[in-house]
Amino acid sequence: MFLNAIFFNAISARYLCTLLIITASCFCLFTVAQAQDKPVTLEMLEVTVSKLDQLYPTKTIQTAPAADAALEAVELNQTQLQAWYLRTRRACYDHFFVNNCLDVTKLSRRKYSVILQRISVEAKTYKRQERIEQLDAELKLKNEQKQLDGQKKQ
C-alpha cells in the first residue's frame, strides 16, 4: 500500500510538472504573440539590442542562469527582428527603388543579427563547457568508485 502511494505521488508529481511546463510554454507563446501584434520598429530593436550588447559584453556570461537569461532574450529579439524584417521587406515592394530598399533592410537586419548571434554563441558555449565539466566530474567519480571496488576484491 505504501509503495502504491509513492508510485501515484510520483505520477501525480510528473503530471503536475508537465502541466506547469505546458502552462509556462503557452504563456511564453502568448507573450510573443502579443509582442508581434504591436509592430516592432527599427528604433525599438536598436534600443533593445544595444541594451543586450551592454548587458552581455564579450566573455561576461559566467553562470548558468545568466546564460539561460541571455538565450531567452536573444530568442525573443531574433523573433522580433525577423518579424520586422519580413514586414519591412513587404513594404519595400511599394517603393520605386525596390532593390535599394531591400538592401538597406538586409543591412539593418544583419547589423543587429550579428550582435544577437555573438551573445547566443557565448551563452551556448558556457552551457556546453559547464555540461562537459559536469560529465568529467561524474566520470572521475565513477572511475574512483571502480578502483575502490577493484581494491576491495583483491
C-alpha positions as CSV (number, residue, x, y, z in Angstrom):
1,M,0.0,0.0,0.0
2,F,2.8,2.4,0.9
3,L,4.6,1.7,-2.4
4,N,1.4,2.4,-4.3
5,A,1.1,5.8,-2.6
6,I,4.7,6.7,-3.5
7,F,4.1,5.5,-7.1
8,F,0.9,7.5,-7.5
9,N,2.6,10.6,-5.9
10,A,5.4,10.3,-8.4
11,I,3.0,10.1,-11.2
12,S,0.9,13.0,-10.0
13,A,4.2,15.0,-9.5
14,R,5.2,14.2,-13.1
15,Y,1.7,15.2,-14.3
16,L,1.9,18.4,-12.3
17,C,5.3,19.2,-13.7
18,T,4.2,18.5,-17.2
19,L,1.1,20.7,-16.7
20,L,3.3,23.5,-15.4
21,I,5.6,23.3,-18.3
22,I,2.8,23.4,-20.8
23,T,1.2,26.4,-19.0
24,A,4.6,28.2,-19.0
25,S,5.0,27.4,-22.7
26,C,1.6,28.7,-23.5
27,F,2.3,31.9,-21.5
28,C,5.5,32.5,-23.4
29,L,3.8,31.9,-26.7
30,F,1.0,34.3,-25.7
31,T,3.6,36.9,-24.7
32,V,5.5,36.5,-28.0
33,A,2.2,36.8,-29.9
34,Q,1.3,39.9,-28.0
35,A,4.7,41.4,-28.8
36,Q,4.1,40.6,-32.5
37,D,0.7,42.2,-32.5
38,K,2.4,45.6,-32.0
39,P,4.6,46.3,-34.9
40,V,8.2,46.5,-33.8
41,T,10.2,49.4,-35.2
42,L,13.8,49.5,-36.1
43,E,14.4,52.1,-33.3
44,M,12.8,49.7,-30.7
45,L,15.1,46.9,-31.9
46,E,18.1,49.2,-31.8
47,V,17.4,50.1,-28.2
48,T,16.8,46.5,-27.0
49,V,19.8,45.0,-28.9
50,S,22.1,47.8,-27.7
51,K,20.9,47.1,-24.1
52,L,21.6,43.4,-24.6
53,D,25.0,44.2,-26.0
54,Q,25.8,46.4,-23.0
55,L,24.4,43.8,-20.6
56,Y,26.4,40.9,-22.1
57,P,29.7,42.2,-23.3
58,T,32.2,39.6,-24.6
59,K,33.3,37.0,-22.0
60,T,30.9,38.1,-19.3
61,I,28.5,35.2,-19.2
62,Q,29.9,33.2,-16.2
63,T,26.8,31.5,-14.7
64,A,24.1,29.1,-16.0
65,P,21.2,31.5,-15.0
66,A,22.9,34.3,-16.9
67,A,23.3,32.1,-20.0
68,D,19.7,31.0,-19.8
69,A,18.5,34.6,-19.5
70,A,20.7,35.7,-22.4
71,L,19.4,32.9,-24.6
72,E,15.8,33.8,-23.8
73,A,16.4,37.5,-24.5
74,V,18.2,36.7,-27.7
75,E,15.5,34.4,-28.9
76,L,12.8,37.0,-28.3
77,N,14.8,39.7,-30.0
78,Q,15.6,37.4,-33.0
79,T,11.9,36.7,-33.4
80,Q,11.1,40.4,-33.3
81,L,13.9,41.2,-35.7
82,Q,12.6,38.6,-38.2
83,A,9.1,40.0,-37.9
84,W,10.4,43.5,-38.5
85,Y,12.4,42.3,-41.5
86,L,9.5,40.5,-43.2
87,R,7.2,43.4,-42.7
88,T,9.7,45.9,-44.0
89,R,10.6,43.7,-46.9
90,R,7.0,43.5,-48.0
91,A,6.7,47.3,-47.7
92,C,9.7,47.7,-50.0
93,Y,7.8,46.5,-53.0
94,D,5.6,49.6,-52.7
95,H,8.6,51.9,-53.3
96,F,10.0,52.8,-56.7
97,F,13.6,51.8,-55.8
98,V,12.8,48.3,-54.6
99,N,16.4,46.9,-54.7
100,N,17.8,49.8,-52.7
101,C,15.1,49.4,-50.0
102,L,15.7,45.7,-49.8
103,D,19.5,46.2,-49.5
104,V,19.0,48.7,-46.7
105,T,16.6,46.3,-44.9
106,K,19.1,43.4,-45.2
107,L,22.0,45.5,-43.9
108,S,19.9,46.7,-40.9
109,R,18.9,43.2,-40.1
110,R,22.5,41.9,-40.4
111,K,23.8,44.7,-38.1
112,Y,21.6,43.5,-35.2
113,S,21.7,39.8,-36.1
114,V,25.5,39.8,-35.6
115,I,25.2,41.1,-32.1
116,L,22.4,38.7,-31.1
117,Q,24.4,35.8,-32.6
118,R,27.5,36.7,-30.6
119,I,25.5,36.7,-27.4
120,S,23.8,33.4,-28.3
121,V,27.1,31.7,-29.2
122,E,28.7,32.9,-25.9
123,A,25.8,31.6,-23.8
124,K,25.7,28.3,-25.6
125,T,29.5,27.9,-25.2
126,Y,29.3,28.5,-21.5
127,K,26.4,26.0,-21.1
128,R,28.4,23.4,-23.2
129,Q,31.5,23.9,-21.2
130,E,29.6,23.6,-17.9
131,R,28.0,20.3,-19.1
132,I,31.4,18.9,-20.1
133,E,32.8,19.8,-16.7
134,Q,29.9,18.0,-15.1
135,L,30.3,14.9,-17.2
136,D,34.1,14.9,-16.5
137,A,33.4,15.1,-12.7
138,E,30.9,12.2,-13.0
139,L,33.3,10.1,-15.0
140,K,36.1,10.8,-12.4
141,L,33.8,9.8,-9.6
142,K,32.8,6.6,-11.4
143,N,36.4,5.7,-12.1
144,E,37.4,6.3,-8.5
145,Q,34.5,4.0,-7.4
146,K,35.7,1.3,-9.8
147,Q,39.2,1.5,-8.4
148,L,37.8,1.2,-4.8
149,D,35.7,-1.8,-5.8
150,G,38.8,-3.4,-7.5
151,Q,40.9,-2.9,-4.4
152,K,38.2,-4.4,-2.2
153,K,38.0,-7.6,-4.4
154,Q,41.8,-8.2,-4.1
